[in-house]
């Protein structure tokens, strides 16, 4: 028996919004420690990793490990039927071929349940090596979204360059060149408005705008986003899911042949 | 010109 109840059901709605453009189907791996998902996009350029810890749920029961293969477009359609303040429960029997989503209004006066067929998906989890990143940048998630959106008008790629002075985002194309520089914030009223940079060595990498734009669908999840970069390795774009986990996107850089 | 790398060239299959 698997059952996970989340009073803050809108977190799950937001997680699905942040995945559905990048992934069409994926497996949710459930264990007594929580729920995890790892999947690559169709063109194998990026990888998404989601973690939802058991202790972040209001009720969590997972008698035996199970992997629930789901069509994320369908899951997203179902979750859109839940109101933002609904309590969401996910339920499945052991070795079941379907999953049930239950949405309860806060006053318990409306209860809806939706059943969805599970899929058999080929599991292929990749090993992500432990990496000490050369630069770790934290910035407001909405600021990052704006920067990527603005620079996407100029070209297909964004160059992210991090030095002690700050971080620079650049794009070039037919209409011209755009550069956006962010300095580390000296002092801020709110922690979530801060730009912080932890840098071991300067690093410059080039990434496809298309993917960065899809990652920013997770902006609704968290006030801040963390970018971790090292020379010639994938960028990590991380959004926290409340205090129960994270969505991490890994994006392969564009590299000189 | 830079070429888009594949994520599989960085992360290992089990």
Contacts between the chains, C-beta under 8 A, distances in Angstrom:
chain1	res1	chain2	res2	distance
A	40	B	7	6.1
A	40	B	8	7.7
A	44	B	6	5.1
A	44	B	7	5.6
A	44	B	8	5.5
A	45	B	4	6.2
A	45	B	5	7.8
A	45	B	6	6.6
A	45	B	7	6.0
A	46	B	7	6.0
A	47	B	7	5.1
A	47	B	11	6.7
A	124	B	13	6.6
A	124	B	14	7.8
A	125	B	14	6.2
A	126	B	7	7.7
A	126	B	8	7.4
A	126	B	11	3.9
A	126	B	12	6.4
A	126	B	13	6.2
A	126	B	14	7.5
A	127	B	11	6.2
A	127	B	12	4.5
A	127	B	13	7.7
A	127	B	14	6.3
A	128	B	11	5.5
A	129	B	11	7.4
A	129	B	12	7.8
A	157	B	2	7.4
A	206	B	2	5.4
A	208	B	4	6.2
A	233	B	10	6.0
A	234	B	7	6.3
A	234	B	10	5.3
A	234	B	11	7.7
A	250	B	7	6.3
A	250	B	10	7.9
A	250	B	11	7.5
A	251	B	7	7.7
A	252	B	4	6.9
A	252	B	5	4.1
A	252	B	6	6.1
A	252	B	7	4.6
A	252	B	9	7.2
A	252	B	10	6.3
A	253	B	5	6.1
A	254	B	2	3.9
A	254	B	3	6.3
A	254	B	4	5.2
A	254	B	5	6.9
A	255	B	2	5.9
A	255	B	3	6.4
A	255	B	5	5.4
A	256	B	1	7.9
A	256	B	2	5.5
A	256	B	3	7.7
A	257	B	1	7.7
A	257	B	2	7.8
A	257	B	3	5.3
